[in-house]
Amino acid sequence: MTEVLEIAKKSLFKKGFLDMDIDPTLDLVEEINKLKKVKNAIILAHYYQESEIQDVADYIGDSLGLSQKAESTDAEMIVFAGVHFMAETAKMLNPHKKVVLPDLNAGCSLADSCPAPIFKKFKEKYPDHVVVSYINCTAELKTLTDICCTSSNAEVIINSIPSDKGIIFAPDKNLGAYLIKKTGREMILWDGACMVHEIFSREKITKLKHRNPEAKFIAHPECEEHILEMADFIGSTSQMLKFTQEDESCTFIVGTEAGIIHQMELASPDKTFIPAPPENNCACNECPHMRLNSLEKLYLSMKYELPEILLDDWIVEKGRKCIDAMLDISAKAGFKA
């Protein structure tokens, strides 16, 4: 009977259905902290996670910082509170460690926009080009990539490539277009985009700026060009966070997923942060994939060590080369998240 229950649990976790009954009197934060010690586990959380998950995490960061932390951890189990490609990256960097994701359905619209088999045919048209892929892509796409990059270090990565080499940039066309302007390099762009950063409303942001003339508008480079043109500052989530801490302004309109505002408020409690509104009727822009994770699912994934991220050996071997190349170039350039 016990074996049957274990098989049933694994089946549920594999499908991403973590709605098991939890004792409502349980202090989840306390239990999660206990499990961290018992299982020698580390919780890595992206800035776009729910605030309660960020508060219980051992490390909070953007894609570059999370990659670096995943590579350096001594923990036996990595619990990745983020989306699937992030957990895959952690597994590539730690193939002998257990990596779990609270909800296996936490995917990424940007990663999904670039299927590896189709990209492989696209790449074959440009055999002499260097492939640079934004880290927000699948493990399989990384096997077709020469160098990964994040929004933090993308400019450094592009500038490291010899000027006589052609470049294919995937999968984010908006980040790619921004990098073309920043670096002056011509690049072949894959036609992909992030659903969160593609629906900001120029009209609503303009009205917000008019109502808050003292506010500075800060935006992520995954945003469309007409949104970036309005920005007082453009940067990755970690760069945006740092800017709000160091800039003298007291009010900021934040053009990225609203989860980052929690860290901004913690770092600068005397300042005001307004989420940039999307074109729909919502007041702020949240990633539905990131928000699939919850404190309850985090607890269950740690308790049962499921759902586990498993990758074929060839994907780990081929895929991590582009991540290693990124980390190496970043380190040599003295670049930090």
N, C-alpha and C positions, 0 to 999 in steps of 0.2 A: 504493500500500500504506500509506504514512504517513497519508494522508487517511482511509482505512478505520479505522486504529487510533485516530485522533483521534475519529472519530464513535463508535466503540465505547466509548472512555473516557468521553465525554460522556454516553452512554446509561447507563453504569454509575453515574456520579455523580448523574444526575437521579433514578435509582431509589434512591439512597442506599446502594448497595452499594460500599463502599470497601475491600473485602478484597483489594486488589492485593498482590502479593508485594513485600516490602520487604527489602532486604539486612539480615540480622540483625546485621551488624557495624556498621551505621550508627548514629552517635550522633545520635539524633533531636533532642535539645535543641540541640545544636550546629548541626545542619542547619536547624532552625526559626529560630534566631537569625540565621543567614546569610540565609535567605529574607526575613526581616523587613527587613534592610538593602537587599538587592538589589531588592525589590519595593516598598519604602517602605510596608510593611504594619504595622498595629497589631492586636494580639490582645486582644480584650475577653472576659473570662471571668466567668461568674456564680459566686457563692459555692457553688453546688451541683455544680460540676464536680469531676471527679477531682482529687486533690491535685497530681498531676504536671502537669496542664493549668494549674492555678492558678499553679504555680511558674514556668511559662514565659510567662505572660500579662504584657502591659504594664499592664493595669488589671484589677482584680478588684472587683466590686461587686454591688449589688442593682439592681433595675429602674430606679430613679431615677438612681443614679450612672452606670449604663451608658448611659442615655439622654442624660444631660448630656455624658458623654465622647464618645459617638458624634456629638453635634452639634458639638463643638468640635475634633475631630481634623483634623489637616492631612495625615494619611496618605492615600495613593492607594487602598489596599485595606484594608477592615475585615474581619478574620477573627473571626467571632462564635462563641465557644465557649459555647453556651447552647442554647436551643430556638428553634423556627421564628419565633414571634411576636416574639422579641427581635431577631432578624436583620431581620425586616420593619420593625421600628421604626427600626433603624439605617439601613435603606435609605430610609425616608421622610424622615429627617433629612439624608440624604446621597444624593439621587437621582442625582448625577453620579459618585459613587464606586462602585467594585466592592465588593460585600458578599458574602462566602461563609460557608457554614455547614458544619462538618466532616461532619455526617450529616444529610441532608435529611429523614430519618424522625424526627428529634428534635422531636416535637410537644409538646403540652401538653393534659392531660386537662381542665383548666379552660377553656382556649380552645375546645376541641372541644365543650364542654357548651353553647355558645351560638352556634349557626349563625346567620349574619347574616340570611338570608331569613326565618327564623322570628322572630327578634328584631324585624325591621322591622314585622311584623304586630302583635307585642306592643306596640311603641312607638306605633303608630297609635291605640291605645286611650287614650293619655295625651298628646294633642297639645300641651298647654301645659307639659309637664314638661321639665326640663333632664336630659339623659342624661349620667350620669357612669359611665364604664367603667374598671374596673381595667385597667391596662396589659397584664395577662396575657390578651389577647384577640387575635383575628385582625385583620389589616389591614382586611378588609372590614367588620368590626364597628366599627372606629374611624371609618369613613366615616359611620356612623350615630350617632356620639358627639359631644357638645358639648365635654366636658372629660374628659381621661384623669386617672388618679391612680395612685399606687403605694401600697404599704402604709406607706411612709415619710411621704408627704405627704397621704394621703387625708383626714385630719381638717382640714388646712388648706384643701384644695379644697372640701370640703363646707361649711365655715364661710364661704367666700368667696361662696357663692350666696345671693342675697337670701332672707330668711325667708318671703316671700310666694310663692316659686316652688316648685312640686312637683319632686321628684327621682326619677328612675328610676336605680337602681344595678345595674350588671351587671359581670361575670357571677357574682361570688362572693357567695353568700348569707351565708356565715359572716362574711366581712369586712364586708359590708353590715350585718348584725345588730350586730356590734361597734361600727360607726360610729354606728348609731342610738342605742346606749347612751352613747357618748362625746359626741356632739353634741346629742342631744335632738331631732334632726330626724326627721320621718316620711319614709320612703322606700319606693318600690315596688321590691321586690327580685326580680331574675331568679333562677331556681332552678338555680344552677350551683355547683360545688365542685371543689377540688383533691384528687385521689386520695391524694396524700401526706399532706395535713393532715387527712384525714377518717378515717384508720385508727389514730390513736393510741389506746392502751388506757388508760383511766382506772384500771382495776384494777392494771395493771402499773406505772404511774407512781406510784400510791399506795404500792405495795410498795417501789419504789425510794426514795421519800421517807422511808419508814419505816426502810429500811436505811442511808440517808444523811441523818440528821436535820439536818445542818449545811448540806445542799445547798439551793440556790435553783432553783426550776423556772421556766424562761423559755420563752415560747411565741410563735409567730407568729399574728397575728390571722386567718389563714386557717383556724385550728383551730376545731373545733366548740365551742359555748358551754360544754359540761360540762368540756372540757379547759381552756379559758381561765379558768374559775372557780377552778381549782387554782393558777394561775400567780402567781408573785411579781413577774413583769415580763412585759409584752406589748409586742412591737414588731417592726418589720421586721428582716430579716437584719442590715443595717448597724447598726440600733439595738441589737439583741441583742449584736452584737460589741462595740460601744462600752460597753454595760452591764457585760459581763464584764470589761472592762479597768478600769473605774472602780469597780465594787462591791468591797467588802472581802471578800466571800465567796471561799472557795477552791475550792468545788465547785459545779458547775452541771449540772442535768439539762436538756438542750436539746430543746425541742419544735418542731423543724422538720427539713428535709432535712439529713441528717448531714454533707453536704459542708462546711457552714459551720464545723464543728469544727476543720478543718485551720487556718483562719485564727485561730480562737480560741486554739489551742495555740501557734501562732507568736507571737501577740501576748502571751500569758500562759503561758509555759512552766512556771511554778511552780503553775499551777492545774489542776484535774481537771475534765474535761468528759465527761458521760455522755449518750449519745443516748437520747432518750425512745423506748421500744419501741412498735411497732405491735401490733395485735390478732393478727397472724399469728405465725408461729414465728421470724421474723427478730429479731435483737438490736437493729437500728437501722432507720430508715426512709429508703430511698433512692428517688429518682425514676427510674424506668426510662427515661424519655425523655432526661433530662439525661445519664444514664450511657451513652447510645448513642455519645456522642463519646469519642474516645480520642486519645492522643498520635500514633498512627500515622495516624489519619484527619485530624488537625489538620495534620500534615506534608504529606499528599497533597493536601489542599484548598488549601494554600498553594502547593505546587509547580505544580499544574495550574490553580489559580484557579477551582476548581469544588468543589461545586455552587454556582452563583451565584444569589443571591436577586434575582428580577426581578418588578417590580410594574407594573401598568398606570398610565399617567400620571394618570388620573382618581382612582385609589386613593391615589396619593401626594399629589395636590393636596387631595383632600377629607379623607383620613385624617390628614395631619400637622397639620391645624388644631387638633384636640383635644389633640395632643401639645404644640404651640406654646402653647396656652392654659394647659396644666398647667405648663409650664416658666416661663411669664410670671407666673402667680399665685405659684408657688414663689419666684421671684426677688424679686417685689415684697414678699412676706412675709418675705424674708430667710431662707428655709428652705433648709437644706442636708441632704444625705443623711447 
